[in-house]
Amino acid sequence: MTSAYPFTAIVGMTDLRLALLLNAVSPAVGGVLVRGEKGTAKSTAVRALSALLPPVEVVAWCRFSCAPAAPDPGCPDGPHPAEGNATTRAARLVELPVGASEDRLVGALDIERALAEGVKAFEPGLLAQAHRGVLYVDEVNLLSDFLVDSLLDAAAMGTAYVEREGVSVRYASRFLLVGTMNPEEGELRPQLLDRFGLTVEVAASRETDERVEVVRRRLAYDDDPDGFAARWADDEEALRQRIAAARALLPSVRLGDAALRQIAATCAAFEVDGMRADIVMARTATALAAWAGRTDVLAEDVRQAALLALPHRRRRSPFDAPGLDEEKLDEALEEARGGSGNDGDDDPEPTPPGGGRDDDGDGGRDDGRDAPEPSGDGGPRAIISTRRSYNTEW
């Protein structure tokens, strides 16, 4: 099997890499929508992410990827015994083709068993395969309406239902939703757009040196995929360790009242609909702090979270440019800091392991390669647990 293109070998696209890594740290962020022109390695980056995700512990024979410690009581393959049923596998990246049928997505009657054995058996679909993994939709804006409806239901409830041909099945389907699209081919339905936690705009670099490096690495990979992947293996492992350390640190991260006020004020300033934006910003800011090796959310985390979580949720006219007005964003953050009853600096100074925050979010090194460095001690610091908790597993 040919090795996939390494995530750490991707040149540029800092925001895209950061958004994907934050979802790897905290799946509760809600996924990523990647918008951009054709030929910008959107799909390459998404597919490379799956190799970095921590392995998943599942019930050995369960087709629905139940967790041994807390199996789904309504699982169609249940009930599961309490002991001796665990196995570990890699996290899955499941791709949903644009032209897939509804049966392929949600599952259907197993015709082979029905004809051979005369029994009504259920054949799981892609939503079952993606449970506790990544569901990737390329050209997500071209999905048929009936697929969008089923996807919306599963994304909203974390559960898929099938009622047809005498088969009635319910199963858990919680996944990291990642979509890529070219805006030139049309926009997404607002209901589906809002289901993506973060959004990123990507475009080909206009810097000559960067474009040269992109071509050089791609040609090297095409000539010898396995050899190219082997040259980046150490960097990939370092990034896996950093993701694991950030996941372990995440439950100890404190989201203070000042940061919450900034989040609320920012969402109000950009007139976003509903409260999902506030919740996504809070989760994203928390994941950013954990990624930087800190246990307190700072104003810089809130600002970065806004840049990732709000562009697709703000109200704008059809001819407005995508993205956020950063001057307006800074004004909203400053007003919230001034109205918090103090100087806005109730969060302590960060003390990240390994020597400080990685400003561009990708843990870049000084040797010209964009691979992240793991935390200085190889793991999270011992921190006093705080008021909130996060489940970093599905």
N, C-alpha and C positions, 0 to 999 in steps of 0.2 A: 504494500500500500504506500503510495506516494505521500511524503510528509507535507503537511499544510504549511503555508507561508507563516513564519514566526511573527507574533504580535510585536515583539520588540524590534523587529527589522523594519517596521513601517516608518517611513520618513514623514516628518511633519504631522499635520492633522492633530494637533495637541488637544483641542476641545473634544474631538471624537474619541480619542483614546481615553481621555479623562472620564467622559460620560460612561463609556463602557466599563471602565475599571470601578467606578463608583457603584454601578449596578452589581458588579461582581462582589464588592464588599458588602453591599446592602441590597438584596433583591427587592426589598420593600420600596425602594425608590420608584420602581414601576416601569422600567424599560427605557428604550431610546428610540426616537425617530430620527433617521439620518436623511437629510435633504441635500441634494447636490446634483451637479451636472454629471453626465455619463463619463465613465473612465476615470473616476477619482478614488478607486480602491475601497469603496464603501463596503461591498460584500466581502472583500479580502479581510478587512479589519474585523468584521463581525464574526466571520468563520474562524479567525485566529483566536478569538476570545475563548472559545470552548475549551481549548487545550490548557487554559490557565485556571479554570474553575476547579474548586476542591472536589474530590470524589464524593459520591453520594452513597449512603448506606441504605439498602432497600431489602424488603422481604424477598427471599431468593426466587420463589416461583411466581411472584405477583406480577401480572402484566401491567399493573397500574402504579408501580413504583412506590408502594406504601413504605413508610418509615417503620422499621421494626419496633422502635421505642413508642411510637404513637400511630399505629395503623388506623386507616380510615374504617370506622365501624360499619359503614355501608358499602365497602369495597365489593365489587362483583366477584372477586376471587377470594373473598374472606369467608369465614373468620380466620384470622391468622393466629397460630400458636404463640405463646408469650416468649418462648426460648428456642434457640437452635435454628432460627430461620433467617439469620442476617447474612448478607453478602455486600460487598462494596464494588461499585462500578464507576466508570467515568461519567461526569455530567454530560447529558445529551444536548446536541444542537439539532433541532428538528426543523426542517425547512418546509414551509407551506407553499406549494406552487400556486400561481395565480389562477390557473385553470382547474384546480382540484374540485372534486364534487363535494357536496355536503356530507355524504356518507364517508368519504375519505377523511374529512376533518373530524367529525364527531364519533364515527363508528357506525356499524350496521350489523344486521343479522349475518352470521357465519353460514353462507350458503353451502359450502362444502360439507360441513358437519350436519346441516339440516338435511341434505340429500343422502349422505352416507349413513347417518345414525338416526335420522328422524327426530332430532332434538332441536330446541330453540337455544342457540348459543350466540353470544355477542362477540363480535370481532372489534377490538379497540381501534380507534382512529388516531390521528396525529395529536389531538388534544391530550389523549392519555399518554402517548409517548413523550410529550413535552413536559409532563408533570414533574416538577422539581428540577427543570432544566431550562433551556432557552428555546423559544419558538421564534423562528426567523422568517419574515415575509419580505422577499424582494419584490420591488414594484408594488408596494402595499396599496398605493393609490389606485391600482387597477383591479383590485379584488372585486368579485361580484357581490352584490348586495346581500345575497343569502349567506355567503361566507362571512361577511362583515357582521351580520346579525348574530351568528353563532359565536364568532370571536368576541363580540361585545359581551354577550351573556357570560361566557366563561371568564373573561377578564374581570368582569364586575363581581361575580359571585365566587370565583375560585372553584366552580363546580360545573360539570357538563351534564346535560340531560338528553336522553334519547328515548323517544316514544314513537315506535313504528313497527309494523308487521308483527304485532303481538309481543314485541320486546319492549320492556320498560327498564331502563338502566340509568343510574346516577353514579358518577365517579368524580373524585377530586381532580382538578386540573388547575394548578397554580404554577405559573411559568413566568419567566422573564421575556417580555414581548419586545422584540427588536424589529424595526421595519426600515427599509431603505426605499427611496423614491426620487424620481427626477421631476421637479415641479413643472417642467415644461409639458409633461404629459397629463397634467391635471392635479387637482388638490384632493385631500382626504375629506370624508364626511366629518363634520364637527364632533359627532359622538365618538368616533374612533380616534380622532386627533387628540381629544382630551384624555384618552386612556394611556397615552404614552407619558411617562413621568418627565422625561427630558427630551429636548430636541437640539440638534446640531446642524448647522449649515456648513457644508464642505465645498471646496473649490480647488482646482489645480493651482499649485504654487506658481507665482510669476517670477520667482527667484531662479536664476539660471543654475547656480550650484546645487540647489535643492532638487531641481528637475533632473539634473545629471545623475545625482545619487539615486533617485527613484529608478531611473532606467538601468543604472549599473546593477543595483540589487535585484531588480526583476529579471534581467538577463542571466545573472548568476544563479538565481533560483530555477529558472526554466532549464538551464543547462544541467544542473545537478541538484534536484530538490532535496534529497537526503543529506548531501554534503553541506548545502547551504544551511539547512535546519540544524545540523550538528554544530556549525560555527556559532550559532546563537543559543545553543542549549543552556549554557551557564546563565545567560541573561534571562532566559525564560524561567529557569528554576528560581532565580533571585526574585523575579516578579511574582511567582506563585507564593513564595515565602512571605513577601510583603502583603499580598492579598490576605493570606491566612492570618498574619499578625494584625492587620486592620480589622478583620472580622472578629478576632478575639478581643480586641480593644473596644469595639463598637458599643457593647452594653454598658461600658463605664463612661461613655461620653456624656457630658452635661450640656443641655440646651438651656441657657439661662433666660431670665425674663427679658433682659435687654435685647438678646438675639430674637426672641419671640416677638417682641414689639417691632423690631426692624422688619421681620418677615411680614407681619400683618400690615404694617404701614406701606411696604413696598407693593404688596398685592392690591391694596386699596388704591394706591397712586396710579397703578396701571389698569384699574377697573376690570380686573379679571372676574369671570363668572364663577359663582360658587366658592367652596372652601377647599377644593382639591389642590389648588395651587399652593395654598398655605401649608398644607400637610406635606406635599411633595418637597417644597422648599425646606421645611424643617428636617425631613429625612435626608435630603441631599446635603445640607449644611453639616449634619451630624456625621454623615459618611465622609465628607471632606476632612473634618477634624480627625477622624480615625485614620484616614489615609495619610495625613500629615504626622501621625503619631501623637496627637494631643487628646486630652480628655475634656476640653472646653471649646465650645463653638465661638469663634471670633467674628468680628464684622466682615473680615475678608472672606470667610466661608459663606456668610449670608449673601454677600455681593456675587460671588461666583455661582452660588445656587440659583440666584435670580436670573443670571445670564443663561443658565441652562434650562430652567424650569418654566420661565414666563413667556419667551418669544411666541410660542404657538397658542398661548392662552390669552394674550392681551387683545383688547378690542382695537381693530384697525380697519381702515377703509381698503377696498380692493387694490388700490394703487400704492399703498404704503409699502415701504421696504421692510423685509423681514428683520428680526432682531429687536433689540431694545435700545431706547435712547439712554445712553450711559450717563449723560449729564443729569437727566431726570431721575435716573436710578440713584445717583450719588446724593441728589437733593433729598430724595425720600429717606434714604438711610441716615443722612445727617439730621433731618427733622426728627426722626424717631429716636436718635441718640440724645438729642437735646430735650426731648419730652419724656425721658425715662426717669426723671427725678434725680439724676446725677450726671456725671460727665460722660456717661455711656460706656465707661471702661470698667464695668463690674466683673468682666472676665479677666482672669489672671493671664500673665504673659505665658506664651506657649513654651513648653520644654520638650520638644520632640526628641526621641532617641535617635542617635546617629548624626546629630549635628544640625538640625534646623529644618524648616519647611522647604518643600520642593515647590517653588513658585509656579512653574508651568504645569504642575500636576502630573507629569510623566516620569518624575524621578530621574531626569536626564543626567548623563555623566559628562565628564570633560574630555572624553576620548573621541567625541564626534559621533558616538552611537547612542541611540535614544533609549537605551535599556535602563529601567529603574534600578536603583540600589535598594536592597532590603534595609530594614531598620538596623541600627547599630549593634543591638544585642541579639538580633535574629528573632526577636519576638516582642510581644507587648510588655510594657512596664506593669509592675504591680500597682494598681490604682484602687483607692477606696471606691466601692460601688456607689452609684448615685441613684436618683429617684426613678429613672426610667430603665426599661429593659428592651432589648431587641432580639428577635429571633432571626439569626442569619442563615438558618436552614429552612427549607421549605416544609 
